[in-house]
Structure formats: structure tokens, C-alpha cells
Amino acid sequence: MYQDQPSNPKKLSIWLPLLFALILVMGMFIGMRIQSNAPAMVAEPENAVIHSIGQGKIEEILRYIEAKYVDEVDREAMIQEVINDMLAKLDPHSTYITADQLREVNEQLEGNFDGIGVEFMILDDTIVVVAPLAGGPSEAAGVQAGDKIVQIGDSTIAGVSMDTRDVINLLRGEKGTQVEIGVIRGKDSKVRRFTITRDKIPMHSVDVAYMLDNKTGYIKINRFSATTYEEFMKGMEQLIEKKGMKDLVIDLRHNPGGYLQQATNILSQLFSQKDELLVYTEGRAVSRSDYESTGRAFYNVDNIVVLIDEGSASASEILAGAIQDQDRGIIVGRRSFGKGLVQEQYKLRDGSALRLTVARYYTPSGRSIQKSYKNGIEEYEHEMYDRYESGELESKDQIAIADSTAYYTAGGRVVYGGGGIMPDIFVPLDSVLFNDEYLELRQYIPQFVFRYMGQQGKTFQDYKLENFNRQFQVSDALYNEFLEYARSRGVKPGFQQPPTTRKELKRFIKARIAKQLFEDDGFYTVWNQEDPMIREALRALQHSNPLQAIKSE
């Protein structure tokens, strides 16, 4: 399922196939790339223009090549290759971003894009509207969920094999420009035409904010964009003023980072005291900068749990590290990514950009959590797969501590750096996620559920989220109907799936139905009910002081 927004650009693919499948099934739609779309920690955008690229000795050599070389050469391609090779010798996160990629990168960080505001999926070579985004131009024009888009501009696209990128490129465009789409609604054969004026469409970085129980709130942050603090505070207002929240679970799993300032702004709302150190940055040409709490928290939160995993990076690690080092809460999950470098982004004259590492960041105890890259990018890129091979994802006893230097939290607990944030409570990765059949079948559930709800949606009209979650179960008949659908798409599921595989697939079907009925609140309410990290978080929060509870274990 997609929105008419760009996905992150790929500078190069780094994950081995097994790890890619693993991370895909975990829902890491932002991606865990190590280069231009890597876990990001960036300062606020810079407008500086660098004039020296391509000058001097490189320019002189290029002139000789162009004048004398035996064959024609692509000058721009050669320059880009030189730049990429030069940056590769610095660190894994200093990158060159082409002009074409830059808009997509900036959209992810700025929290909006220009488009028509429609969520769609490609179903049997047909573009189907899942939902027009609330308040967006498609909703205003009258586009409805279930509409089949058969024309975009002058292009007839019904029955034409297109990928998501092709559709996005047709739908996107600058704010204020218009695009005409033709849709077929229901069983009507008439093509309805809508002229839609593109506008700024928000890309939410907070997926959901809801109550896990009568005192515990849950906020899921998928990245730290320019709007994350504002979105987070809206979630806090809803949970505290309307739901009476006391304790808070912040979910940073699969969150690759973003703006440092957004993370520190959120942290200031979680610390009541003024001038508590949250993080500091320092580099060769950048003097030390301390980020401290303001003492102006709008709301009081009692106990805090932060969820992390191997996909939590950069700004996510800053937030988790500050909570852990200042003993403000506990960390639940698995060792985080290990990215402790800060980049600044500089725009170049041709519209491209340089994202350059300018500093390292350090948690309040003084630890750097950057994992080693001294043996080159290839080994750095392989590190995630090493975690899988070593058994670290399944057992805390297999976690390798790269830096044995002891650092101390505000309360005297020992913590370590050199490769990510270590959780206070370890939760292993579910082994079902390594099952090939599960991975293959799971990808067909969104399309199946969308089709199923188009036929049976009226039978759910009396449900509210609470009684849907409590009462509805995916029957064996519905599950078998899904298996038949998967078979019709070329999948050959086994006749006897292991009970864990069957259970997890049913769980995902129910969560997707809940999303169709109640949007993201529905999906996360159902999905989190059996999430092992959520269960560990709630178990810890049963104690009046969770920190004391983990010390005594």
C-alpha cells in the first residue's frame, strides 16, 4: 500500500537478501540503507553553496580526457564517480545526493510533499484508491475509497503493467499545478473525470497515539522530520487531557532518525528539571554544543518506556540514550543500529547536495554509540547480517560489546557505547520472521483484505474498535480463503503451516481489517495486543518504579 509520495532514493543496496527479507517483514518502510537514505542525523538545512567541486586538479584531468581520450566519455558520470569514491573514504554516512534525489530526501525530512493526496495500491494491474487523505485535494474533488484510476492526464493506465514509482511520477507535481484523472466507481462502466489541483500533503512522522490500558499511552514515531515535535505534542495533548494518561511508551522501532533538534525538543518535554544534559555534539571543526532540557514541560509524565531495535538509529538513539543515561525511564527491545555521527547538508550549484559528517554526538554519560567503520564500508554494511549470524537477535547473551569502557547513568548503573544503545530489557526477535513461507504469504494480505472488505465491508458496519478487537476472530474459513487467493497469485503454500505461522498470518489479517475500518488506530490496537515488546513494557510499568524493578532482577 502506498501514498503518492516518493520513497527514499537508493545510492546502493547494502543488505544481503536474508536480512532484507527480515527487515521488510518488520515493516521498515523507511528503509535501512547505509548511504543517502541511511539512518540520518542532520542539522537544520544549510543554504551554503560550495563552488569548488570539479575544480583544480580534477578539472584539469577531465579536460585532458575530454580532449584526447580515444572514446567519448560522460563527464557528469565521471565526476559523480570521483565524488562517491572520495566520500566513501571518509565514513559511511557522508554522501553525495543528486539533484533528482534531493527533492525526495528533503520531502522525508520536511514532512510534506506535493501531490493529490491519495493512498493507493496496485491490484491486478489496476490502481485502486485505498483512501483519499483527509483534507487533501482528492477528497475535496470527490474521489472515494475503492475508485479505480484508469487515466492520469493523457495516459490510459487501466490494465497496463506499472510499478509504484511510475504511478507516483504521474501523480506528483508542484503545488498549484493540475492533473486530470479518470476513475471507475463500483460496477459503473462510466469513467468519471476529476481535475485535481496538487497541494502540500503532510507526511506524518507520528503514526499513532492511543492508550494501551487505562493509564498507559503509546506513541509511535517513524522518523524525526521537521514536524515531529508538533505531532508528538498533539499526541500528548490527546492522551493526557482526554484519556488521563500517566505512563508513556514511545515506540522508536525501525526509526532511522532525522533532525537532531526534533529529538531534543521532545526530550525537553519529558524532563521536568531545567539544564539536564540530553546530548552533546563535537567535531574537529565544530566546537562542543550541549543540548539541555528547558524546564518548560507542558505535561507531567510518570514512567517512560522506550522501544528500540536494530532499525532504531541516530535521533532515535539520542532520545533513547538520554532517557537511559539520566535514568528517566527504561529501554526495551534489542541493540540499536549504532549511528553516532552528525551530518550537515550543503546545496551545490547544480541542484545536488553534499551531506557531510561534521561531528559526533555523545549521550549524557559521555559515550559514543557509533559502531566501528575502520575496516571499510563493506564490513560496516555487513554488520547487521553479522548480528543475525551470531544469534544476537535471538539471545542477549550473544550481544558483542565493542567498547568495554564503563559509563555510568545518573543513578550509577553501568552502560556501554561503541555500537548502539543496549536495552535494559532484552526481547528476542520472533523466529517466525525467518520462515520463508510466512514471508511470501504475508505480502499478499493487504491486497486480499482490500478485496475482501470491498465485498464484505457492510458486515462490519456495527463494530466499534473496542468490540472489534475483543470479539472478531479470523476464522479458519477466512484464512483458507486467503490461502486460495495466494495460490491464485502463484504462491504454493504448504497444506500444514506450523501453528506459529498460521497464528501470525491470522493476526496480520485481523490487523489489516482493523486498518480498513479504523485506520492506523485500528491497526496498532490489534497488532500491539500480542506484540512481545509491548507486553514487556506493560509488565515493567506494573511497578511503581520500573527502574528499581530492573535493578533488582
C-alpha positions in Angstrom: 0.0 0.0 0.0 1.4 3.4 -1.0 0.7 7.1 -0.9 1.5 9.4 -3.9 4.8 10.2 -2.3 8.4 9.2 -3.2 10.2 6.5 -1.5 13.8 7.2 -0.3 16.4 7.0 -3.1 19.0 4.2 -3.2 22.6 5.1 -3.5 23.5 1.5 -3.3 21.9 -1.7 -2.0 23.7 -3.0 1.1 21.6 -5.7 2.8 22.1 -9.3 1.9 18.8 -11.0 0.8 18.0 -12.7 4.1 18.4 -9.6 6.1 16.4 -7.5 3.6 13.5 -10.0 3.8 13.7 -9.8 7.6 13.6 -6.1 7.7 10.9 -5.9 5.1 8.6 -8.1 7.1 9.2 -6.0 10.2 7.6 -3.1 8.3 10.6 -0.9 7.8 9.1 1.1 5.1 11.5 4.0 5.6 14.4 1.6 4.8 17.7 0.7 6.4 20.1 1.9 3.7 23.6 3.0 4.7 24.1 5.7 2.2 22.0 8.6 1.0 18.8 7.2 2.6 20.7 5.8 5.6 19.8 6.4 9.2 20.1 10.2 9.3 21.2 12.7 11.9 21.2 16.1 10.3 21.5 19.6 11.5 18.8 22.0 10.2 19.1 22.5 6.5 22.0 24.7 5.3 21.8 27.0 2.3 25.6 27.3 1.8 26.8 26.8 -1.8 30.1 25.0 -2.4 31.9 26.3 -5.5 35.0 24.1 -5.6 33.6 20.7 -6.8 35.1 19.8 -10.1 37.8 22.5 -10.0 41.6 22.2 -9.6 43.4 19.0 -10.4 40.3 17.0 -11.1 39.1 19.6 -13.6 42.5 19.6 -15.3 42.5 15.8 -15.7 38.9 15.9 -17.1 39.9 18.4 -19.7 42.7 16.1 -20.9 40.3 13.2 -21.0 37.7 15.1 -23.0 40.2 16.4 -25.4 42.4 13.4 -26.0 40.7 10.1 -24.8 40.1 7.5 -27.5 36.3 7.2 -26.8 33.5 9.6 -25.9 33.1 9.9 -22.1 30.2 11.0 -19.9 31.7 13.9 -18.0 29.0 14.1 -15.3 29.1 10.4 -14.6 32.8 10.6 -14.2 32.6 13.5 -11.8 29.9 11.7 -9.7 32.0 8.6 -9.6 35.0 10.6 -8.3 32.9 12.3 -5.7 31.4 9.0 -4.5 34.8 7.3 -4.3 36.2 10.3 -2.3 33.3 10.3 0.2 33.5 6.5 0.6 37.0 7.0 2.1 35.6 9.3 4.9 32.7 7.5 6.7 29.6 5.5 5.7 27.2 8.5 6.1 28.9 11.3 4.2 27.1 11.1 0.9 26.5 12.9 -2.4 22.8 13.4 -3.3 22.0 14.0 -7.0 19.5 16.8 -7.9 16.9 14.2 -8.8 17.3 12.5 -5.4 17.4 15.7 -3.4 13.7 16.5 -3.6 12.8 13.1 -2.3 15.3 13.3 0.5 14.1 16.7 1.6 10.5 15.6 1.5 11.2 12.9 4.0 12.9 15.4 6.3 10.5 18.4 5.8 7.4 16.2 6.4 5.4 17.1 3.3 5.3 16.6 -0.5 3.4 18.0 -3.4 0.7 15.7 -4.7 -3.0 14.9 -5.0 -3.3 13.3 -1.5 -4.5 9.7 -2.2 -3.4 6.4 -0.7 -3.5 3.7 -3.4 -2.4 0.1 -4.1 -1.9 -1.7 -7.4 -4.3 -4.6 -7.5 -4.2 -6.9 -10.6 -2.6 -4.2 -12.7 -5.3 -1.7 -11.6 -4.6 1.3 -9.4 -7.2 1.3 -6.6 -7.8 4.2 -4.2 -7.5 2.9 -0.7 -8.5 6.3 0.8 -8.2 9.9 -0.1 -6.2 11.6 2.6 -8.4 13.7 4.9 -8.4 17.4 4.0 -6.4 16.7 0.8 -7.2 17.8 -2.7 -8.5 14.4 -3.9 -11.0 14.3 -1.0 -12.1 17.8 -1.9 -12.6 16.9 -5.5 -14.8 13.9 -4.7 -12.5 10.9 -5.1 -13.6 8.0 -2.9 -12.1 4.8 -1.5 -12.5 2.0 -3.9 -12.3 4.1 -7.1 -10.2 2.6 -9.8 -7.9 5.1 -11.5 -7.9 4.3 -15.2 -6.5 7.5 -16.6 -3.9 10.0 -15.4 -3.6 13.1 -17.7 -3.3 11.8 -21.3 -2.2 8.4 -20.2 -4.6 5.4 -20.1 -3.3 3.1 -17.4 -6.0 0.5 -17.0 -4.6 -2.9 -17.4 -1.1 -1.5 -18.0 1.7 -3.0 -16.1 3.1 -0.2 -14.0 5.1 -0.1 -10.8 4.5 2.2 -7.9 7.3 4.6 -9.0 5.6 5.1 -12.4 2.3 5.9 -10.8 3.9 8.3 -8.3 5.7 10.1 -11.1 2.4 10.7 -12.9 0.5 11.9 -9.8 3.1 14.1 -8.2 4.0 17.7 -9.3 4.4 21.2 -8.0 1.8 22.7 -5.7 -0.7 24.6 -7.7 -0.4 22.5 -10.9 -3.4 20.5 -12.0 -3.8 16.9 -13.1 -6.9 15.2 -14.6 -7.7 11.6 -13.5 -10.3 9.3 -14.7 -11.9 6.8 -12.3 -14.4 3.9 -12.5 -16.6 3.6 -9.4 -18.1 0.4 -8.3 -19.8 -1.5 -11.1 -20.4 1.6 -13.2 -18.6 1.4 -16.5 -18.7 5.2 -17.0 -15.4 7.0 -16.5 -15.7 9.9 -14.0 -13.2 12.7 -14.5 -11.7 14.8 -11.8 -9.4 17.8 -12.2 -7.3 18.0 -9.1 -5.0 20.9 -8.1 -1.9 19.5 -6.4 -1.1 20.8 -2.9 1.2 20.2 0.0 0.4 16.8 1.5 1.6 16.1 5.1 3.8 13.0 5.6 3.1 12.2 9.2 6.1 11.1 11.3 3.9 10.1 14.3 1.9 7.1 13.1 -0.5 6.8 16.1 -1.1 7.9 19.7 -3.6 5.8 21.7 -4.0 4.2 25.1 -2.6 0.7 25.8 -4.6 0.5 29.0 -6.3 2.9 31.4 -3.1 4.6 32.4 -0.5 3.9 29.7 -0.2 5.9 26.5 1.6 4.7 23.3 3.1 7.0 20.7 4.8 5.5 17.5 7.4 7.8 15.8 8.5 6.6 12.4 11.2 9.3 11.8 12.3 12.7 13.1 11.1 15.2 10.4 10.6 18.9 10.7 7.0 18.3 12.1 7.7 15.5 14.6 7.8 17.6 17.8 4.5 19.3 16.8 2.9 15.9 16.0 4.2 14.4 19.2 2.7 17.2 21.3 -0.6 16.8 19.7 -0.5 13.1 20.6 0.5 14.0 24.2 -2.4 16.5 24.5 -4.9 13.9 23.3 -3.6 11.2 25.6 -3.2 13.3 28.8 -6.1 15.8 28.6 -8.7 13.4 27.1 -7.6 10.0 28.2 -5.9 10.7 31.5 -2.5 9.1 30.6 0.0 8.7 33.4 2.8 6.5 31.9 4.1 6.6 28.3 5.5 4.0 25.8 7.5 5.6 23.0 8.0 3.2 20.0 11.1 4.0 18.0 11.5 0.6 16.3 12.5 0.9 12.6 13.0 4.7 13.1 16.1 5.7 11.1 16.5 9.2 12.6 16.3 12.7 11.2 16.6 16.1 12.7 18.6 16.3 16.0 16.6 19.3 17.2 13.3 17.5 16.9 14.6 14.7 19.2 15.9 17.2 21.8 12.7 19.2 21.7 10.7 16.0 22.6 13.2 15.2 25.3 12.7 18.6 26.9 9.0 17.7 27.3 9.9 14.5 29.2 12.3 16.2 31.7 10.8 18.5 34.3 14.1 19.9 35.6 16.0 22.6 33.8 19.5 22.2 32.4 19.7 18.4 32.4 22.1 17.3 29.7 20.3 15.5 26.8 23.1 15.1 24.3 26.2 16.9 23.1 28.0 17.1 19.7 31.6 17.8 18.9 33.9 17.6 15.8 37.2 18.7 14.5 35.9 22.0 13.1 32.8 22.1 15.3 33.1 23.1 18.9 31.2 21.3 21.6 27.4 22.1 21.7 25.4 20.9 24.7 21.6 20.3 24.3 19.9 20.6 27.7 16.3 20.4 29.0 14.4 23.7 29.1 12.4 23.0 32.3 9.3 24.1 30.5 7.5 20.7 30.0 3.8 21.2 29.3 2.7 17.9 30.8 3.8 15.6 33.6 4.6 12.0 32.7 5.3 9.5 35.4 7.1 6.4 34.0 8.6 6.1 30.5 9.5 3.1 28.4 11.3 3.4 25.0 11.1 0.6 22.5 14.1 0.1 20.2 15.5 -2.5 17.8 18.3 -2.9 15.3 16.5 -0.4 13.0 16.5 2.4 15.6 19.2 4.9 14.6 20.6 8.3 15.0 18.0 10.7 16.5 16.2 7.6 17.9 19.4 6.6 19.7 19.8 10.2 21.1 16.3 10.0 22.6 16.8 6.5 24.0 20.3 7.3 25.2 19.2 10.4 27.1 16.3 8.5 28.8 18.7 5.7 29.8 21.6 7.8 30.9 19.5 10.2 33.0 17.6 7.3 34.5 14.4 8.9 33.2 12.9 5.6 32.1 13.8 2.1 30.8 14.7 0.8 27.3 13.1 -2.4 26.0 14.0 -4.3 22.9 17.2 -5.1 21.1 20.5 -3.3 20.5 20.0 -0.2 18.3 21.7 0.4 15.0 24.8 2.3 16.3 25.0 5.6 14.4 26.6 8.4 16.3 27.6 10.8 13.5 26.0 14.2 12.7 25.7 15.4 9.1 25.1 18.9 7.7 23.6 19.2 4.2 25.1 21.7 1.7 23.4 22.6 -1.5 25.6 22.6 -4.6 25.2 24.9 -7.7 23.7 22.3 -10.0 20.9 21.4 -7.6 22.6 18.4 -6.0 23.8 18.4 -2.4 26.6 17.2 -0.1 25.7 15.6 3.2 28.9 15.7 5.2 29.7 14.3 8.6 30.8 17.3 10.8 30.6 16.0 14.3 30.0 13.0 16.6 27.3 13.0 19.2 27.6 11.8 22.8 25.0 10.7 25.3 24.8 12.4 28.7 27.2 9.8 30.3 29.8 10.7 27.6 29.5 7.6 25.5 29.6 7.5 21.7 27.3 4.8 20.3 28.8 4.9 16.7 29.8 1.4 15.6 33.2 1.0 14.0 33.8 1.6 10.3 37.6 1.4 10.4 37.6 -1.7 8.3 35.7 -0.1 5.4 32.2 0.3 4.3 31.8 -3.4 3.2 32.3 -4.7 6.7 30.2 -1.8 8.1 27.4 -2.8 5.8 27.7 -6.5 6.8 27.4 -5.8 10.5 23.6 -6.2 10.6 23.9 -9.6 9.0 26.6 -10.5 11.5 24.1 -9.9 14.3 21.8 -12.4 12.7 24.5 -15.0 12.1 25.9 -14.6 15.7 22.4 -15.2 17.2 22.3 -11.8 18.8 18.8 -11.1 17.6 17.6 -14.2 19.5 19.7 -14.1 22.7 21.0 -11.3 24.8 24.0 -13.4 25.8 25.3 -13.2 22.2 25.4 -9.4 22.1 29.0 -8.3 21.4 30.1 -5.3 23.4 32.5 -3.5 21.1 33.7 -0.9 23.7 34.2 -2.3 27.2 34.6 1.2 28.7 32.1 1.6 31.5 30.0 4.7 31.6 27.6 5.5 34.4 24.0 6.7 34.4 22.8 9.4 36.7 21.8 6.7 39.2 25.1 4.8 38.9 24.1 2.0 36.5 26.8 0.8 34.1 26.2 1.3 30.4 28.3 0.8 27.3 28.9 2.6 24.0 30.6 1.6 20.7 27.8 0.1 18.8 24.3 1.2 19.7 22.1 1.5 22.8 21.9 -1.7 24.8 18.3 -2.3 26.1 17.6 -2.6 29.8 15.2 -5.4 29.0 16.0 -7.6 26.0 13.3 -9.0 23.8 14.3 -11.6 21.1 13.2 -11.5 17.5 10.3 -13.9 16.8 11.6 -16.9 14.9 8.5 -17.0 12.7 10.0 -14.0 10.9 12.7 -16.3 9.5 10.1 -18.6 7.9 10.2 -18.3 4.1 6.5 -19.3 3.7 5.4 -16.7 6.2 7.4 -14.0 4.4 5.9 -15.0 1.0 2.3 -15.2 2.2 2.3 -12.1 4.3 2.9 -9.8 1.3 -0.4 -10.7 -0.2 -2.5 -9.9 2.9 -3.1 -6.2 2.1 -4.5 -6.9 -1.3 -6.6 -9.8 -0.1 -8.1 -7.7 2.8 -8.8 -4.8 0.5 -10.7 -7.1 -1.9 -12.4 -8.9 0.9 -13.6 -5.7 2.6 -14.9 -4.4 -0.8 -17.2 -7.5 -0.7 -18.0 -7.9 3.0 -17.4 -4.5 4.5 -21.0 -3.9 5.3 -21.0 -6.8 7.7 -18.6 -4.8 9.9 -20.6 -1.6 10.0 -21.9 -2.0 13.6 -18.4 -2.6 15.0 -16.6 -0.1 17.2 -12.8 -0.6 17.6 -13.0 -1.9 21.1 -15.6 -4.6 20.5 -14.0 -5.5 17.1 -10.7 -6.1 18.8 -12.3 -8.1 21.6 -14.8 -10.1 19.6 -13.7 -10.6 16.0 -11.5 -13.5 15.2 -10.2 -14.6 11.8 -12.0 -17.9 11.2 -10.4 -20.9 9.5 -12.8 -20.4 6.6 -11.5 -16.8 6.1 -7.9 -18.0 6.5 -8.4 -20.7 3.9 -10.0 -18.1 1.6 -6.8 -16.1 1.9 -4.7 -19.2 1.1 -6.7 -19.7 -2.1 -6.1 -16.1 -3.0 -2.4 -16.5 -2.5 -2.5 -19.7 -4.7 -4.2 -17.7 -7.4 -1.2 -15.4 -7.4 1.3 -18.2 -7.9 2.1 -19.0 -4.3 2.2 -22.6 -3.3 1.6 -22.6 0.5 2.1 -25.8 2.4 -1.0 -27.7 3.5 0.2 -27.8 7.1 1.6 -24.4 8.2 3.3 -24.5 11.6 0.9 -23.2 14.3 3.1 -20.1 14.8 3.0 -19.2 11.1 -0.8 -19.7 10.9 -1.3 -17.6 14.1 0.9 -14.7 12.9 -0.8 -14.6 9.4 -4.2 -14.5 11.1 -3.0 -11.8 13.4 -1.9 -9.7 10.4 -5.2 -10.3 8.5 -7.1 -9.0 11.5 -4.9 -6.0 11.9 -5.3 -5.1 8.2 -9.1 -5.4 8.5 -8.9 -3.1 11.5 -6.9 -0.6 9.5 -9.6 -0.6 6.8 -12.2 0.0 9.4 -10.5 2.3 11.9 -7.3 3.5 10.1 -3.9 3.4 12.0 -5.6 3.4 15.4 -7.2 0.1 14.4 -4.1 -1.5 13.0 -1.9 -0.7 16.0 -4.5 -1.5 18.6 -4.9 -5.0 17.1 -1.2 -5.6 16.2 0.2 -4.4 19.5 -2.1 -6.6 21.6 0.2 -9.5 21.0 3.5 -7.7 20.5 6.1 -9.1 22.8 7.9 -5.7 23.4 4.6 -4.1 24.3 3.9 -6.9 26.7 7.3 -6.4 28.3 6.8 -2.7 28.5 3.4 -3.1 30.3 4.9 -5.7 32.6 7.6 -3.2 33.7 5.1 -0.4 34.1 3.2 -2.5 36.6 5.9 -1.5 39.1 5.5 1.9 40.7 9.2 2.5 39.9 10.2 0.3 36.8 13.8 1.4 37.1 14.1 -0.1 40.6 12.4 -3.2 39.4 15.0 -3.9 36.7 17.8 -3.2 39.1 16.6 -5.9 41.4 16.2 -8.5 38.7 
